[in-house]
Amino acid sequence: MQRIAHRDRSYERAMERAYIDELNQAYEAFFVNSDLPYNVLNIDTDNLNIISRPEDLALVETRIRQALKLVPFQESLPLTT
């Protein structure tokens, strides 16, 4: 609900919390109970803010890289000579 309020889109302003909760439950049921031919990565973002906290975005990126079995990205360290 905070994200919806922060976006401040006119068509979202009248959405009731019950509708958002029902929509969330429908998504959860679909992805948890369906027999999808591909893997689904579920990341709980309730306490994350990828816009204002770079560390939260980095956490999401790390989880995606882990799921894809990619080498974790690490910026080069400054070398002193």
Contacts in CASP RR format, 6 or more apart in sequence:
PFRMAT RR
TARGET T0000
AUTHOR 0000-0000-0000
METHOD contacts of the structure
MODEL  1
MQRIAHRDRSYERAMERAYIDELNQAYEAFFVNSDLPYNVLNIDTDNLNI
ISRPEDLALVETRIRQALKLVPFQESLPLTT
1 17 0 8 1.000
1 20 0 8 1.000
4 12 0 8 1.000
4 15 0 8 1.000
4 20 0 8 1.000
31 40 0 8 1.000
31 42 0 8 1.000
39 67 0 8 1.000
41 63 0 8 1.000
41 64 0 8 1.000
41 67 0 8 1.000
43 60 0 8 1.000
43 63 0 8 1.000
45 60 0 8 1.000
48 56 0 8 1.000
48 59 0 8 1.000
48 60 0 8 1.000
49 56 0 8 1.000
50 56 0 8 1.000
50 57 0 8 1.000
50 60 0 8 1.000
61 73 0 8 1.000
62 72 0 8 1.000
65 71 0 8 1.000
65 72 0 8 1.000
65 73 0 8 1.000
66 72 0 8 1.000
END
